[in-house]
Amino acid sequence: VLTALSPNLTVLIVSRILAATGAAVFTPNAGSVAAILVRPELRGRALAMVISGLTIAAAVGVPLGLLASQWLGWRMTIGLVAVLAMASALGVRLVMPEVPGSPGIPLRQRLAVLRIPSVRAILPLTWLGMGASYTAYVYTVELLRDLNIGSGIMAVMLFLYGAGAFVGVTLSGYGTD
């Protein structure tokens, strides 16, 4: 909502950082809950389902957002996304069972994993990979616009990019199990 109502670029950027922070807090918790709700031998697929939800959101949401912004403008489109997010949060709250919580883990203990060399090696790769996959959306739209590709074809191309990511994530879940 703050993004849609932002009066200037500074507020817009801060609102996007807050939204990204919310996603960064939500996603690991969603993965934990997914792992709790299934049998141990299905945890890889459950985690892949959480990630594929993000992938589907991008694969469908980015092209639809592009088309909607052509008709409604970016502020109204972002406002509609905010309303859909609130409705989704309410739906999750209504249908998800209560899951047992775990005791809080102090920050020092959480960061202790960074002492493991393999974690320090893979974490930057994960960060770069995730960043690259979402950055592609930003630059692809501008590149396709410069090439005079229409928004309908652009939406299909963005959907296919996201659909490929969905297939990859889904198959990795099966491979993990």
N, C-alpha and C positions, 0 to 999 in steps of 0.2 A: 504494500500500500504506500509506504514511504517513497519507493521508487517512482510510482505513478504520479505522486503529488510533489515530487522534488522541485523546488523553485530554482535550483541552480546546479551546476556540474558537481560542486563539492558535496552537496547533499545526495545527489544521485550516486556518486562513487561510494560514499559512506553507506548508503542503503544497500548497495550491491555487496559490499564487504560484509555487512550484517547478515544478508541473506546467505552468502557463502558460508559464513560461520555457523549459521543455523543448520545448513546441510551437513557441514563437517561434524557437528555434534549429533545430529539425527542418525546419519548413516551407520556409524559403528554400533549404536544402540539397536538399530533395526536388525543388523547382522547378528547381534547377540541374542535378541529375542527370537529370530528365525532359527538359530541353532538350538535354542532351548525347546522350541515347539516341535521338533522332529526327532526321530530316532538317530542315534549317533552315526549310523552308516549313511544317513541322508543329509548330513550337515553341509557337505560341499555343494549339493544342489540347492539347499536352502539359502546358503550365502550367495550362490550365483543368482538365485531368484531376486534377492534384494538388489544386487548390482544390476541385474537385467531390468529391474524396475526403473533405475536411473537411466539406463540405456534406452529403454522404450520411451521414457519421458523426453529424452533428447531427440530420438528418432522421429517421434510423432509431434512433440511439442515445438521443436524448432521450425519445421516446415509449416505447421499450422499457425505458429506465432508470426512467421514471415507473411503468410497470406492474410491473417487477421490484421496485422499492422498496416497492410496496404489499404484496407477498407476502413479500419477504425482508428488508426494512428497508434503510435507506440504506447502512449500513456493509458489509453483505454484497454489495449491488449494486456499490458502488465497488470492493470487493475482487475481484469477478468481472471488472469492467472492467480492473483492473490485470493480472489473469491473462491476459485476452484481449490486452491491449497487449503483454505480454511474449511471448506466443505469436506475435503478428503480427511483432514485431521479429525473432524467430528466423526466421520464414518469409521475411521480406525479406532477411535475411542469407544464407539458404541459396539463394535463387533469383536475386538481383540480381547482374549481372556487375560485376566491378571496373571502375571508371571512373577515368580519369586525374585526379589532383588538380591543383590549381593552387597556385602559391606563396602563402603567407599575405600578406594585405594589411594593412598597419598601420592602426590605428584612425584616425589623423589622415587618411589617404587615404580611408578609407571614409566619414568624416564630411564630406569635402570636397564631396560632392554636395549638401550642405545649403546651399552658397553659391549654388546655382542657384535663382533666384526661383520658377520653376514647380514645382520639387520642394518648396520651402517652402510653396507654396500648396496643393499636392495632398496632402501628407503628413497634415496634420490632418484633412482630409476622409476620407481612407482610414481613419485611426484611428477617427474618429467613426462612420463607416459600419460598420466591422467590429464595433465595440463595440455599436452599436445593434442589429445583427442578432442578436447573441448575448444581449444584455440582454432582448430581447423574450421569450425563452424563460422567463426568471426571472419576469417580471411577468405574463406570460400565464397561467402555471400558477396563480398566486395569484388572479388575476382570475377565471379560470374556476372555481376552487374556491369563491370567494365567490358565484358565480352558480349554485352547486350542479350544475355540469356533472360528470358521472361521469368516472372516470379512463379508461375505454375511449374515450369520445367525445373527451376531451381528447387522448389519444394520437393519434387520427386527425387532429385539428386541427393538432397539432404536426407530424405527418408531412407534411401538406399544405403547411404553411408551409415546411418544409425542402425538399420536392419542388419547390416553386416556385423556391426559391433555386438548386437543382440545375439546373433548366432554364435559368435566367438565366445561370449560370456557364458551362454547356455552350455555349449560343448565343454567349456573348461570346468563347469560344475560337475558334469557327468564324469569327466576325466579325473577330477579330484576324488570323487567317491570311488 
